[in-house]
């Protein structure tokens, strides 16, 4: 009698283990890749230099900006059209960079610039900053 009860308990235990294992989905530790929780980007950087409506007479233009916390890369767009249709994009990993801009014409040329920041911890880049207007001047 005890032999039958022991056998029956053994079968029930075995079936219970099989049912439990079928309901559990195990992941191979080598395949485990937790999804990083990304956060929305903060407010965009602000261009500090050049100042609004500055006239720059020669050489490359120095750009400086604020850096939002956690930012890893910056994109600066420059163009002679405020819609940035033909914009050049320069990238930097830190504030403070010289950018060579072409002189289009023989005297004062109006340029526009804006910047945005990116991070691997954000869902996307920040929006573009406010547009900055400045001038390049070359004497004829």
Secondary structure, DSSP 8 states (H G I E B T S, - for coil): -HHHHHHHHHHHHHHHHHHHHHH-----TTT-------B---S---EEES-TT-EE-SS-EEEEE---TT--EEEEEEESSTT-TT-EEEEESSS-EEE-----SSS-EEEEEEEEEE-TTBSS-------EEEEE----
